[in-house]
């Protein structure tokens, strides 16, 4: 019996959600749009795909193995607010 194993690029999903959502804030004025969007995408995936196993990976910093292998990685992307 095979199982569904999903691996997500969490940093990419949060970045995408940040720009897809309106500027939402909590009662203290803290921005929450990126997390609301991320949660929405995650719930949709869990509901529709129903994975048996799930891993979410996040970049720890701007400097990753990708930038070591390709200096132009995300070179045209604007600085994250």
ABEGO torsion letter per residue (X at the ends): XBBBBBBBBAAAAAAAAAAABBBBBBAAGBBAAAAAAAAAAAAAAAAAAGBABBBBBBBABABBAAAAABAABGAABBBBX
